[in-house]
Amino acid sequence: MNLFDFSWTLPVTDPTWVFFLVLIIILFAPMILGRLRIPHIIGMILAGVMIGEYGFHILDRDSSFELFGKVGLYYIMFLAGLEMDMEDFRKNRTKGIVFGCFTFLIPMLLGIWSGMSILGYGLTTSVLLASMYASHTLISYPIISRYGLSRLRSVNITIGGTVIAVTLALMILAFIGGMYKGTVDGLFWLFLLLKLAFLCFLIIFFFPRIGRWFFRKYEDSVMQFVFVLAMVFLGGGLMEFVGMEGILGAFLAGLVLNRLIPHVSPLMNRLEFVGNALFIPYFLIGVGMLIDVRALFAGGEALKVAIVMTVVAVVSKWLAAWLTQKTYRMQPNERSMMFGLSSAQAAATLAAVLIGHNIIMENGERLLNDDVLNGTIVMILFTCIISSFATERSARRFALNEIAAPVEKDATEMPERILIPLANPETIEHLISLSLLIKDTKNKNALIALNVINDSNSSEQKEQQGKRNLEKAAMIAAAVDVPVTTVSRYDLNIASGIIHTVKEYEATDVVIGLHRKANLVDSFFGSLAENLLKGTHREVMIAKFLMPVNTLRRINIAVPPKAEYETGFPKWVQHFCRMGGVLGCRVHFFATRRTLEHLQQLISKKHSATLTEFSVLEEWNDLLMLTGQVNYDHLLVVVSARRGSISYDTSFERLPNQLSRYFSNNSLLVLYPDQFGDPQEIVSFSDPRGYNESQHYDKVGKWFNKWLKKS
């Protein structure tokens, strides 16, 4: 009798052990190959080679690899579209389009010539092969992020060119794939173009609207994740339904959902986590199981194909970067940066070679044979290594040049620490999301969540609720790998607890929610906000959101006269430009002509990538004229000021009444910018509370001036 019902035979077929072995590979392959400086994507493919039929034959490429391979392939293309920085593309639109044309056309021409002349392939095979050279993957972009060089002109141009090159390469792949799904004639091409145009319109027009509606109605993280996956496969399925390749639909879904899924959001973190932990590695291991490495050395043809593919891919990308440099008279190191970022072949290349390998032509041969499949892996390996070394070398040169040059320090560059007092569980997610959008991405320890317990009115129930609020805030931020410092303290009242925490933790900004009016006597902002504004001169944001922050389509900012003279002016401009950049929405400023000039100068100098509009608002006294500009899915930001400050105006006293009357159905944010000094320094004999009586004299003077004009 056998004590254990276990028999060890190769290949392993039991689903439990198959999945276990795949997980072990996903776990240990990056550890081992990372020490050899081999990119993870190559590590997974090599692991698949070793365990596959042409290696030690530990596993068969069964239906699970086909299923996860399809999911992983769509997932790679979806993330490629989702992670495209569309704002960077718009910033250098013309240069990006020119580079995109160069980096697409040159590889296409060289690829078709080399495929037909050197390798002896047919026209269709050579065109598909050339489209593999034309696309590229930004696998070395993390190097740029590590050096803090993401705003370089050469980086933005390369990102813009990537959008053009990948889209055009996928179009060619979709057309060639469609050729082998029906009869090819004149009507075929006409109907294919019409179906493609209609489906692209369908995805681009309806997907964002459906996504925005869903994210507003359902905030459950699991439902949002499943919804996004459903949209990805709906896009891929619709594209296959009209006779195209599904990866183009997945890529388009990523592009159109780009604005709804900010890069610093829990949903984006979950999407990347699941893809990188399971779907994509499973797909890469399955690709490796198709590779016969022995064929590279068994005969000269496979090795010849691999060498030609690698040389053509590298040379064509270098020529594209060189031509762009000469066209715009750029620095040699900028050319090196563009070449380094654009020379790696990975995601779209793998998609093309697998689809071409699965297409059987009329003569019974594969469109892309086994030699091309094996050569593609060699090309991916070498181009990824070349890309990493070239980008690292160029980034180091840029960093050294920046260190050598004297840098003018700005007040806005001081380390940010955003304090978020929590009281209402319903507003926690909105306040944390807002703080994540405005914070500096380089500063990891920027968030402080605070729970203040009133000494005179404390109970065990309120203490437990406060702890749950802090835990919820920490969980939301942890979903995007941002640590939160949680603080729970006792104090005489809530306002003094916040003020003391601001001083103790050197907080630079305070983000609070707008309170609910308890009765008719209660004020619009509440006593907490009023006492907080008197007790600290740090930037204070009072927010009320009626929908998830990531579904906002526009940020409208009403700026008072003389706001440019406040010390916190550059900081709040930076915050909203940063927020607009992450959300991919337009930031619309309303101010006087003089203030608009200062805003335009500051934004063009430091935040030129942000989509902005500027409109003249001469009569600040009445915000009613903004009601026609602010829609239900817009955020209205009102920049106010404390009493006694340069930009303070007596019309601010009517602000609560105007906001509650005209904008009760809109998401609101009232901002009080930084002031010089401490609150205690402005106490005067004329007003022990620190109010500036000159404001009342100004009010009388304005009334008297109007009376004289009427007379």
TORSE-804715 format. One line per field, with one value per residue (C-alpha): residue number from 1; z, x, y; residue in three letters. Coordinates in steps of 0.25 Angstrom, whole numbers, plus 5000, padded with zeros to 4 digits. Last residue first. Layout:
N
nr: (NUM/...)
z: (Z/...)
x: (X/...)
y: (Y/...)
rest: (ALA/...)
//
This chain:
711
nr: (711/710/709/708/707/706/705/704/703/702/701/700/699/698/697/696/695/694/693/692/691/690/689/688/687/686/685/684/683/682/681/680/679/678/677/676/675/674/673/672/671/670/669/668/667/666/665/664/663/662/661/660/659/658/657/656/655/654/653/652/651/650/649/648/647/646/645/644/643/642/641/640/639/638/637/636/635/634/633/632/631/630/629/628/627/626/625/624/623/622/621/620/619/618/617/616/615/614/613/612/611/610/609/608/607/606/605/604/603/602/601/600/599/598/597/596/595/594/593/592/591/590/589/588/587/586/585/584/583/582/581/580/579/578/577/576/575/574/573/572/571/570/569/568/567/566/565/564/563/562/561/560/559/558/557/556/555/554/553/552/551/550/549/548/547/546/545/544/543/542/541/540/539/538/537/536/535/534/533/532/531/530/529/528/527/526/525/524/523/522/521/520/519/518/517/516/515/514/513/512/511/510/509/508/507/506/505/504/503/502/501/500/499/498/497/496/495/494/493/492/491/490/489/488/487/486/485/484/483/482/481/480/479/478/477/476/475/474/473/472/471/470/469/468/467/466/465/464/463/462/461/460/459/458/457/456/455/454/453/452/451/450/449/448/447/446/445/444/443/442/441/440/439/438/437/436/435/434/433/432/431/430/429/428/427/426/425/424/423/422/421/420/419/418/417/416/415/414/413/412/411/410/409/408/407/406/405/404/403/402/401/400/399/398/397/396/395/394/393/392/391/390/389/388/387/386/385/384/383/382/381/380/379/378/377/376/375/374/373/372/371/370/369/368/367/366/365/364/363/362/361/360/359/358/357/356/355/354/353/352/351/350/349/348/347/346/345/344/343/342/341/340/339/338/337/336/335/334/333/332/331/330/329/328/327/326/325/324/323/322/321/320/319/318/317/316/315/314/313/312/311/310/309/308/307/306/305/304/303/302/301/300/299/298/297/296/295/294/293/292/291/290/289/288/287/286/285/284/283/282/281/280/279/278/277/276/275/274/273/272/271/270/269/268/267/266/265/264/263/262/261/260/259/258/257/256/255/254/253/252/251/250/249/248/247/246/245/244/243/242/241/240/239/238/237/236/235/234/233/232/231/230/229/228/227/226/225/224/223/222/221/220/219/218/217/216/215/214/213/212/211/210/209/208/207/206/205/204/203/202/201/200/199/198/197/196/195/194/193/192/191/190/189/188/187/186/185/184/183/182/181/180/179/178/177/176/175/174/173/172/171/170/169/168/167/166/165/164/163/162/161/160/159/158/157/156/155/154/153/152/151/150/149/148/147/146/145/144/143/142/141/140/139/138/137/136/135/134/133/132/131/130/129/128/127/126/125/124/123/122/121/120/119/118/117/116/115/114/113/112/111/110/109/108/107/106/105/104/103/102/101/100/99/98/97/96/95/94/93/92/91/90/89/88/87/86/85/84/83/82/81/80/79/78/77/76/75/74/73/72/71/70/69/68/67/66/65/64/63/62/61/60/59/58/57/56/55/54/53/52/51/50/49/48/47/46/45/44/43/42/41/40/39/38/37/36/35/34/33/32/31/30/29/28/27/26/25/24/23/22/21/20/19/18/17/16/15/14/13/12/11/10/9/8/7/6/5/4/3/2/1)
z: (4963/4960/4960/4973/4980/4974/4980/4994/4994/4990/5001/5011/5008/5008/5022/5026/5020/5027/5040/5039/5048/5058/5069/5078/5068/5069/5078/5067/5066/5053/5059/5067/5053/5050/5039/5024/5018/5011/5003/5007/4998/4996/4989/4983/4976/4970/4974/4985/4975/4974/4987/4997/4989/4989/5004/5008/4999/5004/5014/5003/4997/5007/5000/5004/4994/5002/5015/5027/5027/5022/5007/4997/4985/4980/4973/4966/4962/4949/4947/4950/4941/4944/4933/4933/4948/4947/4945/4959/4966/4969/4976/4967/4955/4945/4943/4930/4925/4924/4920/4924/4920/4928/4921/4923/4938/4942/4932/4924/4937/4945/4933/4930/4945/4946/4933/4938/4951/4943/4934/4946/4949/4944/4943/4935/4938/4927/4931/4930/4944/4947/4940/4946/4960/4957/4951/4964/4974/4966/4966/4981/4983/4974/4981/4995/4998/4994/4983/4972/4979/4976/4970/4974/4967/4963/4959/4950/4949/4938/4935/4949/4950/4957/4969/4972/4972/4981/4987/4997/5001/5010/5007/5016/5013/5026/5033/5045/5057/5051/5039/5049/5057/5045/5040/5053/5055/5042/5028/5024/5038/5048/5052/5043/5049/5048/5035/5030/5030/5018/5018/5023/5016/5023/5016/5021/5033/5042/5050/5064/5058/5049/5061/5070/5060/5058/5073/5075/5064/5070/5084/5098/5092/5092/5081/5070/5059/5047/5038/5024/5015/5000/4993/4984/4992/5005/5003/5004/5015/5024/5022/5026/5039/5043/5042/5049/5061/5061/5062/5074/5081/5078/5084/5096/5099/5099/5101/5110/5105/5090/5082/5070/5059/5049/5036/5032/5017/5011/5015/5000/4995/4980/4976/4981/4987/4980/4974/4987/4996/4987/4988/5003/5005/4996/5002/5016/5013/5017/5030/5035/5045/5039/5040/5027/5029/5017/5018/5007/5006/5002/4987/4987/4993/4981/4980/4968/4963/4960/4949/4952/4959/4946/4937/4946/4945/4930/4928/4937/4929/4917/4922/4929/4916/4907/4917/4919/4904/4900/4910/4905/4890/4893/4899/4890/4878/4883/4886/4873/4866/4872/4866/4853/4852/4856/4844/4843/4833/4836/4824/4819/4805/4807/4819/4834/4844/4858/4857/4852/4864/4873/4866/4867/4881/4885/4878/4884/4898/4896/4887/4894/4885/4888/4902/4899/4885/4891/4902/4893/4884/4896/4899/4885/4888/4879/4866/4863/4850/4854/4867/4860/4849/4860/4868/4855/4851/4865/4864/4850/4855/4867/4860/4847/4855/4864/4853/4844/4855/4859/4845/4842/4855/4850/4836/4840/4845/4859/4867/4867/4866/4879/4886/4882/4887/4889/4904/4905/4901/4911/4922/4917/4917/4932/4936/4930/4936/4950/4959/4948/4944/4958/4963/4951/4952/4967/4967/4956/4965/4977/4970/4967/4952/4951/4945/4939/4929/4924/4921/4906/4904/4912/4904/4891/4895/4898/4885/4877/4885/4879/4865/4854/4848/4852/4864/4868/4870/4878/4887/4890/4894/4902/4908/4913/4918/4926/4932/4936/4942/4950/4956/4959/4966/4975/4979/4983/4979/4970/4964/4961/4956/4947/4940/4937/4931/4923/4918/4915/4908/4899/4890/4888/4888/4878/4870/4869/4865/4854/4848/4849/4842/4831/4829/4828/4819/4809/4810/4808/4797/4789/4790/4801/4805/4820/4833/4827/4823/4837/4843/4833/4836/4851/4850/4842/4852/4863/4857/4855/4869/4875/4866/4869/4884/4885/4878/4889/4899/4892/4891/4906/4909/4900/4906/4920/4930/4934/4938/4953/4953/4957/4948/4936/4940/4942/4927/4923/4918/4909/4899/4884/4871/4857/4858/4859/4848/4839/4842/4838/4825/4822/4824/4815/4804/4804/4811/4805/4818/4812/4801/4805/4820/4819/4810/4818/4831/4826/4821/4833/4843/4836/4835/4850/4858/4848/4848/4863/4864/4855/4864/4877/4871/4868/4880/4890/4901/4896/4897/4911/4915/4909/4918/4913/4925/4921/4907/4911/4922/4912/4903/4914/4919/4905/4904/4918/4916/4904/4910/4922/4914/4905/4917/4924/4911/4912/4908/4914/4927/4932/4917/4921/4910/4896/4902/4912/4926/4921/4910/4920/4930/4918/4915/4930/4931/4918/4924/4937/4930/4931/4940/4945/4959/4954/4947/4961/4968/4956/4953/4968/4970/4956/4954/4968/4964/4951/4958/4968/4956/4950/4963/4965/4951/4951/4937/4941/4928/4934/4944/4959/4964/4977/4985/4998/5008/4996/5000)
x: (4907/4908/4923/4924/4915/4924/4936/4929/4926/4940/4946/4936/4941/4955/4953/4948/4960/4969/4964/4973/4968/4978/4968/4973/4968/4973/4985/4990/4992/4999/5011/5003/4999/5013/5022/5018/5006/5003/4990/4976/4969/4954/4951/4937/4930/4918/4903/4903/4910/4901/4894/4904/4916/4910/4907/4920/4927/4920/4931/4941/4935/4943/4956/4969/4980/4991/4987/4980/4969/4972/4971/4963/4966/4953/4954/4942/4944/4937/4927/4915/4918/4925/4926/4912/4912/4925/4917/4910/4924/4921/4931/4942/4937/4949/4950/4958/4960/4972/4973/4983/4987/5000/5013/5017/5018/5031/5034/5021/5013/5020/5019/5004/5000/5007/5000/4987/4989/4990/4978/4969/4966/4959/4969/4965/4972/4970/4969/4980/4977/4992/4995/4983/4987/5002/4997/4987/4999/5009/4999/4997/5012/5015/5005/5008/5016/5005/5008/5002/4988/4987/4973/4966/4967/4956/4961/4953/4958/4953/4948/4947/4946/4959/4954/4942/4929/4922/4935/4936/4949/4955/4970/4979/4993/5001/4998/4993/4984/4974/4971/4969/4959/4951/4952/4947/4936/4929/4932/4917/4914/4904/4892/4883/4887/4897/4903/4912/4927/4936/4947/4961/4975/4986/4999/5014/5014/5026/5022/5021/5016/5005/5001/4999/4990/4982/4980/4977/4966/4960/4958/4965/4975/4977/4985/4985/4995/4997/5009/5005/5013/5011/5011/4999/4990/4997/4990/4976/4981/4987/4974/4965/4974/4973/4958/4957/4966/4957/4944/4950/4953/4939/4933/4942/4937/4943/4936/4945/4958/4954/4961/4968/4971/4982/4987/5001/5005/5019/5028/5030/5035/5039/5024/5022/5008/4996/4990/4992/4986/4974/4972/4974/4963/4954/4956/4954/4941/4931/4938/4936/4947/4960/4971/4980/4994/5002/5017/5025/5040/5044/5044/5033/5042/5051/5066/5073/5082/5097/5101/5111/5100/5091/5103/5105/5091/5090/5103/5097/5084/5092/5100/5088/5080/5090/5093/5078/5075/5087/5082/5068/5072/5081/5070/5059/5067/5071/5056/5052/5062/5056/5042/5048/5055/5042/5034/5027/5015/5015/5016/5004/5005/4992/4998/4997/4996/5001/5015/5010/5002/5013/5023/5014/5010/5025/5029/5018/5023/5038/5048/5057/5063/5054/5059/5074/5073/5065/5075/5087/5081/5079/5094/5098/5091/5079/5079/5064/5066/5080/5075/5063/5071/5081/5069/5063/5077/5079/5066/5069/5083/5078/5066/5074/5086/5077/5068/5080/5087/5075/5072/5087/5086/5074/5079/5093/5089/5088/5093/5080/5072/5077/5070/5056/5046/5032/5033/5039/5026/5018/5028/5025/5010/5011/5020/5010/4997/5003/5010/5013/4998/4992/5001/5000/4985/4985/4994/4986/4973/4980/4984/4997/4997/4983/4972/4961/4971/4977/4964/4964/4979/4978/4965/4972/4984/4973/4966/4979/4983/4970/4975/4965/4954/4942/4939/4954/4954/4941/4947/4960/4951/4942/4954/4960/4946/4944/4958/4954/4941/4947/4957/4946/4937/4948/4951/4937/4934/4922/4914/4925/4934/4923/4919/4934/4936/4924/4928/4942/4938/4928/4935/4949/4944/4933/4941/4952/4941/4935/4949/4953/4940/4941/4956/4953/4941/4949/4961/4952/4944/4957/4961/4966/4956/4956/4963/4977/4977/4971/4984/4992/4983/4984/4999/5000/4991/4999/5012/5005/5000/5014/5021/5012/5011/5026/5029/5022/5030/5043/5040/5037/5050/5058/5052/5055/5044/5046/5060/5059/5070/5062/5050/5060/5065/5050/5048/5058/5046/5040/5036/5038/5030/5037/5046/5033/5027/5038/5036/5021/5025/5036/5026/5016/5026/5032/5045/5059/5067/5076/5068/5053/5055/5066/5059/5046/5053/5061/5048/5040/5051/5053/5038/5034/5045/5045/5030/5030/5042/5034/5021/5029/5035/5021/5014/5025/5015/5004/5012/5017/5002/4998/5008/5006/5004/4990/4994/5005/4997/4986/4997/5003/4990/4985/4997/4996/4981/4984/4996/4988/4978/4989/4998/4986/4982/4995/5010/5016/5024/5037/5042/5057/5058/5051/5038/5038/5045/5057/5051/5041/5052/5059/5045/5044/5058/5057/5045/5053/5065/5078/5088/5094/5089/5075/5075/5075/5065/5056/5055/5052/5037/5032/5039/5033/5019/5020/5024/5012/5003/5007/5008/4993/4989/4995/5002/5017/5025/5031/5027/5027/5016/5009/4998/5006/5005/5005/5000)
y: (5448/5433/5434/5441/5430/5419/5426/5427/5413/5409/5418/5412/5398/5402/5408/5394/5387/5396/5391/5379/5367/5362/5357/5369/5379/5393/5389/5380/5365/5362/5354/5344/5337/5334/5340/5341/5335/5322/5321/5320/5310/5308/5295/5291/5280/5285/5284/5295/5305/5317/5318/5311/5317/5331/5331/5326/5337/5349/5352/5350/5363/5371/5368/5361/5360/5367/5359/5366/5356/5343/5340/5333/5325/5318/5305/5299/5285/5281/5269/5277/5288/5301/5312/5316/5318/5326/5339/5338/5339/5354/5363/5358/5367/5367/5352/5350/5336/5327/5313/5302/5288/5286/5283/5297/5296/5303/5315/5315/5313/5325/5334/5331/5333/5346/5351/5346/5354/5367/5363/5360/5345/5333/5321/5308/5295/5285/5270/5259/5255/5254/5267/5275/5271/5276/5289/5290/5288/5297/5308/5306/5307/5319/5328/5324/5337/5345/5356/5348/5348/5363/5362/5349/5336/5327/5313/5304/5290/5281/5267/5261/5246/5244/5252/5243/5250/5261/5266/5277/5282/5293/5295/5302/5307/5310/5323/5316/5320/5329/5320/5308/5316/5319/5305/5299/5309/5305/5308/5312/5317/5311/5319/5312/5298/5287/5292/5280/5282/5285/5274/5278/5278/5285/5289/5291/5282/5284/5271/5278/5292/5286/5276/5288/5295/5282/5280/5295/5293/5281/5285/5284/5274/5259/5253/5242/5243/5234/5236/5231/5222/5223/5210/5213/5204/5208/5222/5216/5206/5217/5226/5214/5211/5226/5226/5213/5219/5231/5222/5215/5228/5233/5220/5221/5235/5249/5262/5271/5265/5266/5255/5259/5249/5253/5247/5252/5250/5254/5243/5238/5252/5250/5249/5263/5264/5270/5257/5249/5260/5260/5245/5245/5256/5248/5235/5241/5248/5238/5234/5248/5253/5252/5264/5262/5269/5270/5270/5276/5277/5291/5293/5303/5314/5312/5310/5315/5303/5306/5296/5285/5277/5278/5274/5262/5258/5260/5251/5240/5240/5238/5226/5220/5221/5215/5203/5200/5201/5193/5182/5182/5182/5170/5161/5166/5163/5149/5146/5151/5142/5130/5134/5138/5125/5118/5124/5137/5135/5120/5111/5103/5109/5117/5124/5119/5131/5126/5131/5145/5146/5142/5151/5163/5162/5160/5172/5180/5177/5176/5183/5194/5204/5216/5220/5219/5225/5237/5239/5237/5248/5257/5255/5259/5273/5277/5284/5282/5274/5269/5263/5257/5250/5244/5239/5232/5227/5221/5214/5208/5203/5196/5189/5185/5179/5171/5165/5162/5155/5147/5143/5139/5130/5123/5121/5116/5102/5095/5107/5116/5103/5099/5110/5105/5115/5112/5110/5124/5130/5122/5128/5142/5140/5134/5146/5156/5150/5147/5157/5168/5169/5167/5178/5188/5188/5189/5201/5207/5205/5211/5224/5231/5228/5234/5224/5232/5240/5228/5220/5225/5221/5207/5204/5207/5197/5186/5189/5188/5175/5169/5167/5171/5164/5172/5163/5163/5178/5176/5165/5173/5185/5177/5170/5183/5188/5176/5177/5192/5187/5176/5186/5196/5185/5181/5195/5198/5213/5210/5222/5232/5221/5215/5228/5232/5218/5218/5232/5229/5216/5223/5232/5226/5212/5215/5224/5213/5203/5212/5215/5200/5196/5206/5202/5188/5190/5198/5188/5176/5183/5184/5169/5160/5149/5147/5145/5145/5159/5163/5159/5168/5180/5178/5177/5189/5197/5192/5198/5211/5212/5208/5218/5230/5227/5225/5238/5245/5238/5241/5255/5256/5249/5258/5271/5267/5266/5252/5254/5251/5241/5229/5234/5233/5219/5215/5219/5208/5198/5209/5199/5200/5199/5200/5188/5179/5187/5182/5168/5170/5177/5166/5155/5162/5165/5151/5146/5145/5148/5158/5165/5163/5164/5174/5184/5182/5185/5196/5203/5200/5203/5217/5220/5217/5224/5236/5237/5237/5247/5256/5254/5256/5269/5274/5270/5274/5278/5269/5256/5260/5262/5249/5241/5227/5217/5213/5210/5201/5195/5191/5185/5177/5173/5168/5159/5154/5150/5143/5136/5133/5125/5118/5115/5109/5101/5093/5097/5085/5085/5079/5078/5080/5090/5089/5085/5096/5097/5103/5112/5117/5121/5128/5136/5140/5145/5153/5161/5162/5169/5162/5169/5155/5158/5161/5147/5140/5149/5151/5136/5133/5137/5136/5122/5117/5122/5114/5102/5103/5105/5092/5085/5088/5086/5071/5070/5070/5066/5058/5047/5047/5038/5042/5035/5035/5024/5014/5000)
rest: (SER/LYS/LYS/LEU/TRP/LYS/ASN/PHE/TRP/LYS/GLY/VAL/LYS/ASP/TYR/HIS/GLN/SER/GLU/ASN/TYR/GLY/ARG/PRO/ASP/SER/PHE/SER/VAL/ILE/GLU/GLN/PRO/ASP/GLY/PHE/GLN/ASP/PRO/TYR/LEU/VAL/LEU/LEU/SER/ASN/ASN/SER/PHE/TYR/ARG/SER/LEU/GLN/ASN/PRO/LEU/ARG/GLU/PHE/SER/THR/ASP/TYR/SER/ILE/SER/GLY/ARG/ARG/ALA/SER/VAL/VAL/VAL/LEU/LEU/HIS/ASP/TYR/ASN/VAL/GLN/GLY/THR/LEU/MET/LEU/LEU/ASP/ASN/TRP/GLU/GLU/LEU/VAL/SER/PHE/GLU/THR/LEU/THR/ALA/SER/HIS/LYS/LYS/SER/ILE/LEU/GLN/GLN/LEU/HIS/GLU/LEU/THR/ARG/ARG/THR/ALA/PHE/PHE/HIS/VAL/ARG/CYS/GLY/LEU/VAL/GLY/GLY/MET/ARG/CYS/PHE/HIS/GLN/VAL/TRP/LYS/PRO/PHE/GLY/THR/GLU/TYR/GLU/ALA/LYS/PRO/PRO/VAL/ALA/ILE/ASN/ILE/ARG/ARG/LEU/THR/ASN/VAL/PRO/MET/LEU/PHE/LYS/ALA/ILE/MET/VAL/GLU/ARG/HIS/THR/GLY/LYS/LEU/LEU/ASN/GLU/ALA/LEU/SER/GLY/PHE/PHE/SER/ASP/VAL/LEU/ASN/ALA/LYS/ARG/HIS/LEU/GLY/ILE/VAL/VAL/ASP/THR/ALA/GLU/TYR/GLU/LYS/VAL/THR/HIS/ILE/ILE/GLY/SER/ALA/ILE/ASN/LEU/ASP/TYR/ARG/SER/VAL/THR/THR/VAL/PRO/VAL/ASP/VAL/ALA/ALA/ALA/ILE/MET/ALA/ALA/LYS/GLU/LEU/ASN/ARG/LYS/GLY/GLN/GLN/GLU/LYS/GLN/GLU/SER/SER/ASN/SER/ASP/ASN/ILE/VAL/ASN/LEU/ALA/ILE/LEU/ALA/ASN/LYS/ASN/LYS/THR/ASP/LYS/ILE/LEU/LEU/SER/LEU/SER/ILE/LEU/HIS/GLU/ILE/THR/GLU/PRO/ASN/ALA/LEU/PRO/ILE/LEU/ILE/ARG/GLU/PRO/MET/GLU/THR/ALA/ASP/LYS/GLU/VAL/PRO/ALA/ALA/ILE/GLU/ASN/LEU/ALA/PHE/ARG/ARG/ALA/SER/ARG/GLU/THR/ALA/PHE/SER/SER/ILE/ILE/CYS/THR/PHE/LEU/ILE/MET/VAL/ILE/THR/GLY/ASN/LEU/VAL/ASP/ASP/ASN/LEU/LEU/ARG/GLU/GLY/ASN/GLU/MET/ILE/ILE/ASN/HIS/GLY/ILE/LEU/VAL/ALA/ALA/LEU/THR/ALA/ALA/ALA/GLN/ALA/SER/SER/LEU/GLY/PHE/MET/MET/SER/ARG/GLU/ASN/PRO/GLN/MET/ARG/TYR/THR/LYS/GLN/THR/LEU/TRP/ALA/ALA/LEU/TRP/LYS/SER/VAL/VAL/ALA/VAL/VAL/THR/MET/VAL/ILE/ALA/VAL/LYS/LEU/ALA/GLU/GLY/GLY/ALA/PHE/LEU/ALA/ARG/VAL/ASP/ILE/LEU/MET/GLY/VAL/GLY/ILE/LEU/PHE/TYR/PRO/ILE/PHE/LEU/ALA/ASN/GLY/VAL/PHE/GLU/LEU/ARG/ASN/MET/LEU/PRO/SER/VAL/HIS/PRO/ILE/LEU/ARG/ASN/LEU/VAL/LEU/GLY/ALA/LEU/PHE/ALA/GLY/LEU/ILE/GLY/GLU/MET/GLY/VAL/PHE/GLU/MET/LEU/GLY/GLY/GLY/LEU/PHE/VAL/MET/ALA/LEU/VAL/PHE/VAL/PHE/GLN/MET/VAL/SER/ASP/GLU/TYR/LYS/ARG/PHE/PHE/TRP/ARG/GLY/ILE/ARG/PRO/PHE/PHE/PHE/ILE/ILE/LEU/PHE/CYS/LEU/PHE/ALA/LEU/LYS/LEU/LEU/LEU/PHE/LEU/TRP/PHE/LEU/GLY/ASP/VAL/THR/GLY/LYS/TYR/MET/GLY/GLY/ILE/PHE/ALA/LEU/ILE/MET/LEU/ALA/LEU/THR/VAL/ALA/ILE/VAL/THR/GLY/GLY/ILE/THR/ILE/ASN/VAL/SER/ARG/LEU/ARG/SER/LEU/GLY/TYR/ARG/SER/ILE/ILE/PRO/TYR/SER/ILE/LEU/THR/HIS/SER/ALA/TYR/MET/SER/ALA/LEU/LEU/VAL/SER/THR/THR/LEU/GLY/TYR/GLY/LEU/ILE/SER/MET/GLY/SER/TRP/ILE/GLY/LEU/LEU/MET/PRO/ILE/LEU/PHE/THR/PHE/CYS/GLY/PHE/VAL/ILE/GLY/LYS/THR/ARG/ASN/LYS/ARG/PHE/ASP/GLU/MET/ASP/MET/GLU/LEU/GLY/ALA/LEU/PHE/MET/ILE/TYR/TYR/LEU/GLY/VAL/LYS/GLY/PHE/LEU/GLU/PHE/SER/SER/ASP/ARG/ASP/LEU/ILE/HIS/PHE/GLY/TYR/GLU/GLY/ILE/MET/VAL/GLY/ALA/LEU/ILE/MET/GLY/ILE/ILE/HIS/PRO/ILE/ARG/LEU/ARG/GLY/LEU/ILE/MET/PRO/ALA/PHE/LEU/ILE/ILE/ILE/LEU/VAL/LEU/PHE/PHE/VAL/TRP/THR/PRO/ASP/THR/VAL/PRO/LEU/THR/TRP/SER/PHE/ASP/PHE/LEU/ASN/MET)
//
